[in-house]
Amino acid sequence: MGNILGNLEPKIVWDIFEEITQVPRPSKKEEKIVAYVLEFAKKHSLETKQDKLGNVVIRKPATPGMENRKGVVIQGHLDMVCEKNADVEHDFLNDPIKPYIDGDWVKAQGTTLGADNGIGVAMGLAVLASDDIAHPDIEVLLTLDEETGLTGAQQLGKDLVKNKILINLDSEEEGTFIIGCAGGMNTSGTFYYDKEPHPTNHIAYKIALKGLKGGHSGLEINDGRGNAIKLLNRFLWNLSKKIDFRLASFDGGNAHNAIPREAFASITFDPRDEIKFHSFADEYRQIMLKEWKTKEPSIEFIYEKIEIPDFVLTKETQKKLLNVIYVLPHGVIRFSPDVKGLVQTSTNLAVINTRKDDVFILTSQRSSLETEKADIANQIKIAFELAGAIPNQSGGYPSWQPNINSPILEVAKNTYKNMFGVEPKIEIIHAGLECGLIGEKYPGMDMISFGPNLKDVHSPAERVQISSVKNVWNFLLEVLKNIPVKE
């Protein structure tokens, strides 16, 4: 593709970001983007180092006159969430993202854009590539597999970086400084089943519930958005009281940290029940449109006749599956009693996949309190056990406890007020950032997170604001100029 973003400012940041969009980088498949950043460092004659997992650090010495300042780590992650609309053909392992400009925003054609965290990575690399920026000793730390469980930060080598100030560029609201975040974990359930041939003379239908907003399962969990898996399961569970159908497949969601936007099921039933099915499905569509017209105005409930599938689930598995999805919680469990409006604990019913020999359900839990995170995860584990599924818990990572006396926070606050004339917002967020894990690996690390305005990350509606990128870039450069001297 041609240069789409080349006329945007700051040019160096957008040029690098556009290059990044052309490199496939799904979580756990970051080989191509790692090769890109290593080649980038080689091109600019910069020192690189990798740990055993493959996390990368690129080093650049202080510019003249800045040698006596404390060193800084600029940090971001190389992977991206790979979500696309069902009608879009895109191979995330091989195809480039197709960015385009819409007013003051950069978006992607039918897929996630990867500005989370590609724009932060681009800023870090732009500092390294620039020859007219005053800065102290810089280490740009680029981690792997952040989006599926912060694996890169969890396995981060303890001798990879040496500087003691960390600026994480993985935040999504300009003028907001993050100084703490929730911890998280995943809880899954696997239903093993025996295949059965579909009953003789049955007909088959595919049912789709789609058009939902989806979004980040931490940052948008309190927005009251619809969960496609829960809503389609509600239809199937109630349909089972009307007709004797058989479930052939149930699939929805793509990532543990995204609210499911779409879900699909294939069922078979006696053709004599076809009128009943149509009637109930049409009634349910109207219920959904009425309940969700404000929050989910693009919701769609569609059904169509299909070829008969090769097999169906056993009746016992079908009943247990629909029952457990019905009772599994989704959304905010508890708000913080201390910080108004802050979600303290939540859970996301994220993924269901019908596979060759089993049906897999994935959920994710977040909390700023380890005890509450464990509590809601155990509730879900027990629900799976009672339904006859095999539960598993994994992907745990700690919360990042705030330090209100942070020196880098003070520098950032003063710099922001001087530049923009207003006080920044200081927040703890209900989302996973790598800072908590990095702080465990490097005790005493002074950390802050900020970034430009991003909207609807982890969904094909993801976008990044052009004017905000310019503001945050200029702010980052001023912060680097004002890093305190070594003690």
N, C-alpha and C positions, 0 to 999 in steps of 0.2 A: 504494500500500500504506500501511498505518497506521504509526505510530511503534512499531517493534519493539524498539529499543535504548534508548528514552528513559529507562528507570529505572536504567540502568547508570551507574557512577561511574568516572572523572570525567565528569559529564554533558555538559560543553561539548565534550569530545573525541568522545564517542560520538554526540552529535547531529550534529556535523560529519561524522563518518565515515559515518553512515547517509545523510546527504545525498549524499555522494560515491558511495555504492553505487548511487544512483538515476540517476547520470549515466554513460552509456556512454562508455568510454575505452579501446578497443583501441589497441595500439601503432600509430603512424602515423595514427591517427584520433582525435586528442585535442581536436578543435575544441570539442566540447561541454564538456569539463572545463576547458579554458582559459577559455571564456566564464564558467563557474561561478566560477572563482577571481578573475577580473577583476571580476565583479559583487560577489563577497564583499569585495574590497578597496574597491570604491566604496561599499558599504554601511557600511564602517567608516572611511571617509574616509582611506584609506591610499594612499601614493604607489606606483605600479607602473611597471615598465619591461619591455620585451621586446627580445630580440635578433632578428636576421634570421630565425632558424629558428622562433622563437616561444616559446623558453624564457621563463619569467616570474620576475621578482623583485618582491617586495612589501616595502616598507620601513616600519619603525615606530621612531620616536625612542626614546632611552633614557628610562626612567621617572625621576622626580625623585630625585636622590641617586645615580644610576647613570651620570651623564653622563661621569664620568672613567674609566669602565671600557672595556676593549677591546671593539670591536664583534664581533658573532657572526653567521655565516651558518648558518641552519638549512636543511638541504637534503633534498629527496626527489624522487621522480619521479611524474609524473601518469598514466602508462599502466599497464596491467595485462595479465598473461597471460590469454588467453581460452581456457580449456579447459572442456569439458563432457562428461558421459557420453553415449554414443551414443544412448541412449533418451530423452534430454532435449531438448525443443524450446526453443531459446533463440537469439535474434538479438542478438549482442553489440554490433552497431551501433545498436540501437534499444531493446532491452529492459533494464530495470533488474535488478540483482542482487537476489536474494531472501534476505536474511540471516535467520538464526534463532538462538536461544540454546539451547545444549545443555550444561547444567550450568555449568561455569566457562569455556565456550568459545563463541565466535561462529563459525558456519559458514554456508555457502550451500547452497541447494537445487539440487543436481546440477551446479553450476558452480564455477569458482574464485571465491573471495570477493573478491579484490582488496585484502586487508589488506596484501599486498605490492604497492604501498607506500602504500596508502590510509590505513593507520593512522598512518604517519609523517607524511604530508601533513596529516592531521587534527590531529596534535599541533602542527605548525608553525602552522597556521591558528588553532588555539585560543590559542596565545601571542599572536598578533596581535589576536584578538577580545577577550581578557580585559582587564579594567581594574583587576585586583587582584594583578597579578604584577610583582614587581621584576625588571627586566632591563636590560641595556645596549642600545645601538643594535642593532636586529635587522633582518636581511635574510632573508626566507624565499625560497629559490631552488628553483623547481619546474621540473624538466627534462622534456623530451619523449622518447618512444621509447627508453627505457632497455632494455626487455626484448628488443628485436630487434637489439641491437648498440651500445647506449649512444650513439645518434646525437645526442641532445640535448647530452650532455657533450662529445662529439667536436666539435660545431659551436658550442659555447658562446661567446658574445661575450666578448671580453677586457676590456670595460669595463662589464660588467653588475653586478658586485658590487664593493664597496670594502673590506669588512671582511676580516680576516686569520685569523680562527678559524672553522673549519667543523665543524659537528656534523651528520653524515649519520645520518638516522633510518631506514635501510634494512637493519638487521640483525635477526636472528630468534631471538636467545637472550638472555633477561634475565640480567644479571650478567656478560655477556661484552662486552668492548670490542675492536672490530676496529681494528687499526692497519696492516693490509696485506692485499692480495688478489692473486689470480692475474690474469694477462692472458688474452685470448682472441681467437679468430678463427673464421670459418666456412669450410668447404671443401665444395663441392657438385660433383655430377656430373650431366650431362644426357645421356640416351640418346634420340637422335632415331630414329624408326622409321617404316616404311611399314605402313599398315593392311592386314590380310589378312582376307578373309571366313573365318568359322569353317568347319572341314571339314564336309562333308555328313553329315547324320544325327547329329552330335554332340549330347550333352546338356550342361547347364551346372550348376555348383555354386558357391555362395558360401561361403567359409571365413572364419571370424572367430576371432581369438585376442584375448581381452579379459579384463578384471577385474584387471589388474595395478595395482600401486600407483603407478607412474610417479614423479613428483617432480622436484625441482630437479637439473639435470644437473651441477651443481657440488657442492652441499652433500650430496646423497645418492648421488653416483656411487660412493662406496666402500661403500655398504650392500649391494651384491650383488643389487640388484633386477633383475627380468627386463626385457628389451627386447622388446616385442611384435613389432617388425619382424624382429629376428634370429630369434626363435622361430618365427614363421610361415614365414620364408624357409627355415629348417631343414627344416620339413615339406615345403615345395614342392620343395626341392632333392632330398630323398630320395625323394619321390613320383615325380620324373622318372626314377628308376631302376627304378620298378615299372610305371608305365603311361605311354603316350605322350599326355600332356595338352598343351593349349595355354593359355597365360596371356592373359587378356583385360584384367585390371587388378590392380594391387597398390597399396594405399594404407595409410598409417599415420602416426601422430605428427602434431603440430600446430605445434611451436615448437622452435627450435634449442636452447633452454635447458631443455627438458623431456624426461625419459626417456619414450619412447613407451609408453603404457598399452594401446593398442588397434591392431590391424592387420587388414586385410581383403583378400582376394584372390578374384577370379572366374576360374574355369577351365572349359574344355570338354574332353570326351573321348568316346571311343567307348562307347556304352552297354554293350557287351560287357565293359568293364572296371569296371562299376559295383560289382560285388561286391568286386573287388580294392581299389577306392578306399575303400569302406566299411570293409573289414577293416584297411587300413593306417591310415586316419584314426582308427579306434577304438583301435588299438595306440598311435598317437602320443599320443592323449589320455591314455592311462594312463601313458605315459612322462612327459608334462608334469606330471601330477598327482603322480607319485612324486618327480620331481626338484625340484619347486617347492612341495611341500606346506607347508614351514616358512616360507619367505620370501614366497611368493605364494599364500596359502591360498584366495584368491578367483579364481584363474586359471580361465578358461573356454576350451574349444576346441570350436567349434560349426561344423557344416556343414549346408547346406540346398540343395535343388534350386531353381533359378531359371530365369527365361526366358533363352533363348539370347541372348548379347550380339551387338551389331551387327558387331563385329570382334575379332580377336585380334592379339597381337604376332607378329612374325616369329619363327621358331624360333631364328634367330641372336641376335636381341635378347633373347629369353627366356633363352637359355643364358647369355649374358654378364651379364645383370642378376642372375640368381640366383647365379651364381658370385661376382660382385664383392660382393654383400651378405654372402655366406657368409664371405668372407675379410676384409672390413672390420673393424677392431678396434672394440671398444666397452668402455668402462670405464676403470679405473685403469691407466695406463701405468707410472707410477713414483711411489713414496712419497718424501717428503723424507728425505734421509739425516741432516738436522740437527734437524728437529722431529718428534718421535715422533707417528705417526698422521696427519700432514698429507699430503694428496695433493699431489704436486708437479706431475704432468702427467696429463691424462686426455683422452679423446675420447668423444663421444656421437653414435651413429648415430641421428639425430633424426627425420627426416621422409622419407617416400617418397610421391610423388603421380604417378598416371597421368593425364596431361593429353592434350589433343587431338592433339598431334603428338610428344609426348616423355614420357619418364618422368624425373622429377626426384628426386634424392636429396640430402638436406642433412645434413651432419655439423658438429659444433662441437668445437673443441679449446681446452683451458685449460692454462696452466702459469704458475708463478711465475718461470720462466726463459724469456726470449724465445727462446733457442736451442732449447730442447726443444719449445716450442710450434711453432716453424717446422719442426722435424724430424718430429714426428708428422703435422703437416698435409701435409708433402711426401710422406710415405709414402702417405697417403690419396689425394693428387692423382695419384701414379704408379699406384696401383691403378685409379683411374678411367680413366687414359690407356690402360693395358694392356687394359682391358675395352672400349675403344672409345667411352667417354663423353667429353664435353667438360667438362673441369674448370674450376672457378672458385674463387678465394680472395678473401674479403672480410670486412668487419666487424671488422678487427683493432683491439684496444685494449690499452694497456700495463698491466702490473702496477702495483700501488701498493706501493712499497717502504717498510717500516716505519721509524719514527723513535722509538726507545725513550726518547729524551730530550724528547719532545713536552710542552710546557707544559700543553696542554689535557688530555692523558692524565693528568698529575699531578693536576690539579684534579679530574678525574673519579674517579680512584682514591681520593683522600682523601675526597671527598664520599660515595662509595659505602660506604666502610668506616665512616664516621661514621653513616650512615643505617641500614645493615643489619648492621653488626658483623662482616662478613667481607670478605676480599679478593676483588675481581672477577677474572675470568679475562681474560687478555690474549692475543689470538689473531690469527693471519694465516689467512685463509680461502681455500678453493679455489672461489671464486665471483667474479663480476665486480661490482665496485662502481665508482661514478662518480668516487670520490676520486682515482684515479690520473690520469684525464683532467683533472679540475678542477685538480689540482696542477700539471699541465703548463701549463694556461692561466694560472694564478695562482701563480707561483713564490713559495715562502715561506709558503704557506697551511699553517696548523697544523690537522691534521685528526684526527677520531676518528669511529667509527661505532658506534651501539648501538641497541637497540630491544627490544620486548617479545617474549614467546614466540609464535612462529608455527610451525605444523607443516604438512608436506606442501604447501608452496607450489608453484605451477605445476601443481596437480592439483585435481580437484573435491573432494578431501578436505581442502583448505586450511582452516585454522582459526587463530584468534587467541585467546589466553587473557585473559579479562576481568581477573582479579586482577593479572596481569602488566602490563597496560596501565596500571592505576592506579599500580603501583610505579614504572614507567618514567616516567610523567608527573610524579610527585612528584620523582623523581630529576632529571629535566630541569630542573625549576624551581629546584632547589637548585644545580645546576651554573650556571645563569644568574645566580643571586645571587652566586656565588663566582668569577665571571670576574675575572681580575686587572686592576689599574689600568693605564692607558696609561703607557708608558715615556717 
